[in-house]
Amino acid sequence: MKSLVAASVGGLSLLAVAIIDRPDPIATPALTSPLATSASFDPLLSDPPLRPSAPIRRGLGHPVLAPAPTALAASALTDVVKKTCAGCHSDQRKQGNLSLQGFDMTNINGSPELAEKMIGKLRAGMMPPPGRPRPGGDTLNVLAGTLERMMDARYALNPNPGTRTFQRLNRAEYERSVKDLLGVDIKAESWLPLDTKSANFDNIADVQTPSATLLDSYLDAASEISRLAVGDPKASVSTSSYRIARLASQVDPVEGAPAGTRGGTSVLHTFPADGQYVFTITLHAIPTGQLFGSAAPFDEKIEISVNGERMSVLEVDRGMSQADPNGMEIRTKPISVRAGPQRITAAFVRTFEGPVNDNIAPIGHSIADTQIGSQAGITTQSHVQMFAVTGPFNPTGVSDTPSRRRIFSCRPLAPEEARPCAEKIMTRLGAQAYRRPLAPNDLKGLLAFYDAGAKDGGFELGVRTAVEALLASPHFIFRVEEMPAVAKPGSRVAVSGIDLASRLSFFVWGAPPDAQLVSLGRRGLLADTTVLIAQTKRMLADKRSNALSTRFAAQWLRLSDIEKVHPDALQYPDFREQLASDMVQETEMFFDHLVRENRSFLELYTANWTYVNEDLAKHYGIPGVVGTNFRRVEYPATSGRVGIFGHGSVLTLTSHANRTSPVLRGKWVMEVLMGTPPPPPPPDVPDLEKTGESKEGRLLTTRERMEEHRANPSCRSCHVFIDPIGLAMDNFDVNGQWRIRENGTPLDTRGDFYDGTKITNALELQKALLKRPTPLVRNFTQNLMAYALGRRVEYYDHPAVRKIEAQVKANNYRMQDFIVGVVKSDAFRLKKVMEQADSGTRGVSVPGVH
Amino acid sequence: MYFLSGKAMPRRQFLQNLSATIALPYLDAMIPTGRGSRILANKAPRLVAIEMVHGAAGCNELGSKLNLWSPAAAGKQFDLAPTAMSSLEQYRDYLTIISNTDVREAEPSSPNEIGGDHFRSSATFLTQAHARQTEGSDVRVGTSLDQLYAKRFGQDTPIPSMQLCIENVDQAGGCAYGYACVYTDSISWSSPTEPLPVIRDPRVAFEKLFGVGGTSSERAERRRTRRSILDFVSGEMSSLKVNLGPDDRQRLDKYLEDIREVERRIQRVEARNQSGDPRELPEAPAGVPDAFAEHVKLMFDIQALAFAADITRVFSFKMGRDGSSRTYPESGTDKPFHPASHHGGTERGVKDFNMINKYHVSMLPYFLDKLKSIQENDGNMLDKTMIIYGSPMGDSNLHNHRRCPLILLGKAEGQLAGNLHIKAPDGTPMANAMLSMMHTLGLNDQTKFGDATGALNLNSYA
């Protein structure tokens, strides 16, 4: 694998080890003592020959950049590298698995991957590592700049837009496509296997490995979805269950539930036919089998409603137990429901308002702790565990549904009208599903299924069968891009107009293109840059572009990791599932605002505002926010929050259940935001958990435990980068609330950023990071490109990344400029024709060793 | 296509490009196709691993004196009448009792773990490994016996293995004492960190095995449609290939191979259905039935059918859940399961709990009847199957894990003699018996398993 990530991992491990070899740099008297190990390298000579008088700075941190030459001769730069870098990156020591001993600036064009690796490290200011001597002035900047110019020139001579195999619709894209096409809301996870991620994203083509199971899943989905969309008057009785998370609070109302209810669940369920359905509620029990919440002062009631209309009220008997014949289940009598999507809700009837906490505050009204469920003196609420729908009993047919209206755009009134009507329907649906106008053969194939179905069961069955075939067709499932027949191997060809329409739409909307886009693509008009940009702007203005936040940003920032963290219920009793999803929504809306309002990318770091609703505002201690709707608010001056560093999502997903983790937070910043992940810890490092929790009779703070842990020099070499970043955020606890103490001891969040800047809080961290926006901007661009292209960004893409960087910098890094920059790039609009079917660089295809 | 080339893809290599999660497809991609069947030669025994929780009344001092679980005599002349297994008398030729083995890995290893036995034992049963105490996602125990088997021999069938259960998972009562719910809910672990989800709804299990559709004619109809859609898809792919680059063409070829694989699976099911036996349930089950016995029988029906159609050869089946307070009125006592298991060592309490144990075992003959009635080539299905039934707990009153219940049923392709009570020497780990079971299943190169100290001869009582 030659991905960027691997390259930077190697790079950092090199610097990491470099530090071990030296005693504590601060303890070494500057300038006078020779270096302990690199005897061959006199720090005094680290200055480039051209600037003998430049000040030499030692110790942690970098020299203040002084005015310096803007160009250096190739031979001088070769000397700089040899003197500054080749001490550790020597043939013998090969730190970071890299030797620069034979480095020659005049030959670097032959090693572009190496050059890009060096550029990355130099621009991040991470090389040479803290404490290592470095040349004075802006010599290193000149080195980086020169390398960049050489690489850009090299690229200009032989541009490489890269290539990949075709993509298939992943779960998210499949859901959006089906919704667009048939108007049915489905959960793709019911059929399709989990998407494999690579380089943060779930749409990377080369890991979308074909398999029989996968193919089968698409066929299962096609079969079921076509029945749901058309309706199935012969549907047999089956059960669908919806599970309610243990951490879901039963005090908060859930979204979609009727007013005056609390807890439970509300879902859009697609009923296959008009008929009778039985709804079943399962309640949580405590370990000894009684109802969780049995100490309530009266029996609770659960309302079952369909589209907000009460259908049944179930009594929750406080005395119920697992030992009862029906266990913890309560079911309704059969209830008549019509086919199609209906919102069904099972929720408690809210019977009292006001404070519900008495002697002991209940644990966030979630069920994180089960033992308290029958204790007197604690107001516990019973918890719905599962909501199930069984049916249809006595189906009577299929009445009008939104998806039927969408499918049946015509109705045959006489037998001879049936086939022309089916043809009309399939021509329209087919073009939409295949994201292009249908060819005669396409239609022929689909109508064969209509004919077979119609023969068995008439017009409707015919159309349903044709829709099933449509959903199974490779033209729908795969996003295959045409290759001109005359394309010469190794040459670059333009992505065809139709294919470009899909690329653009799946990038900006995460969904198939609309008619306008397809039409422009078909007519070749998207080849015109002006049209392409205008379309991009049009699409950004459409609300569907929120996919850039819910799909791109959520994956880039790893928001789904929040599901893996279950904060300790006793320490963080307020944490509940609703809060976690509010936090994710906050970050998504924040990002969406940046894109929609075309704000500067840097606001991701500097914003003094965010999006909250009442629950989240309370959690953050922001006054004056009422109601469940999210709105933009400014952080109070004293909140300590700034930009994304104030988001509960980020702070929680980088924590352990019972303590914060400056290591995880530091790593998250380095990996996700800067694109320079620290190397994985070497094997057999002692676990932080093994470090004692207390000393001298008091509990240690996380920082103190980390320092004990870090006494080990092999840990220290990397953690000197990671920990100060994370510690600067340590005033936020496991679920993102402000704190000034930990385990009773005042927090000490002071640390030295790797460039020597003193940082103690998120604001200072943000300022230290923004001193060097280049790595942040480039890393963001790379992620955006990977997501847009469906492939990992490789070293040969870096000139294109720098080009976009230069474009966006001109106007203060506006978000939409990034997106337009990616769309305008060669990599997005062109592709390289493969030399042959050689796939040696693609890990999944490397022949197995057997 | 890897699985057609006969080359297995090394897992590490496969992982190189992946950052996070791996989904279903890797199972297919990593299997050397055709190879399995050559090794298998239709001789790989069917495996059902059944876990019952809460140990048995016969595992405390009084209970063992009364022979409520293991019979008094070792060897062939054992008397089942006083035991909870008396309902198996008619199948004693298929019965191998392994008594006196310990599940020490389910015991607490640090003070924090004391008391949490109910919440970690199930994870230990088929792994014989110690569960890491965590409520987070960093769960770790061991790879379970059934999965070691399925990885090697389950790949020739359309579904390598399936996990079933009776009790609702993720109820309150799990996730206590600092243990993640998966330790309580999952007995099958495909790796030490990957618990497999369990299916409770017979309908869901049924559809996964036999396809979607309420009746057998509906399923047949769907299979027909599926086949014509496969033809259509393969035609579309072939025509697509014309305008593609070589890489894309290569990938499409892989998909075309997949189409043939899916067709092969359908043909297999149809061939089975045409053999004349009424192999399919006329009606697919609607959901989870109310009664325990009905639910268990339905799950047994499904397993027997899947074996008959050779859709999978490996099941794990969790018949209980730790801490459950379900009552079994047909057993003769209406005490809830968990409270009854804390019988206090009184004669009354022990005997009441024994009634529940006895009732649970009495579910098995139904399954044995079914398997015995299925003929395949040279013998009946019971001859070809190995059923493990046991519990990772011994005396539930004390939460101990010594002298735990463990029996085998079936002949595992003639490799188990049956009619045998093996009394292991004191202190023998249950892992020893399980190691031997794996050898019986053909995993001959397995030398380590859990805390095993060696193998235990399953055909000798010496």
Interface residues (C-beta under 8 A of the other chain):
Chain A: M1 T163 R164 T165 F166 P193 L194 D195 T196 K197 S198 A199 N200 D206 V207 T209 P210 S211 A212 T213 L214 L215 D216 S217 L219 D220 A222 S223 E224 K234 A235 S236 V237 S238 T239 S241 R243 R246 T282 H284 A285 I286 P287 T288 G289 F292 S321 Q322 A323 D324 P325 N326 G327 M328 I367 T370 Q371 G373 H383 Q385 M386 A388 T390 N441 G445 A448 F449 A452 T465 E468 A469 A472 S473 P474 H475 F478 V480 E481 E482 M483 A485 A487 K564 V565 H566 H656 A657 V833 M834 Q836 A837 S839 R842 G843 V844 V846 P847 G848 V849 H850
Chain B: M1 Y2 K7 A8 M9 P10 Q13 F14 Q16 N17 L18 S19 A20 T21 I22 A23 L24 P25 Y26 L27 D28 A29 P32 E135 G136 S137 N168 D170 Q171 A172 G173 C175 A176 D201 R203 V212 G213 G214 T215 E218 R222 T225 R226 S228 I229 L230 F232 V233 G235 E236 M237 S239 L240 N243 L244 G245 P246 D247 D248 R249 Q250 R251 L252 K254 Y255 D258 I259 E261 V262 R265 E283 A284 A286 G287 V288 D290 G323 S324 S325 R326 T327 P329 D334 P336 H338 P339
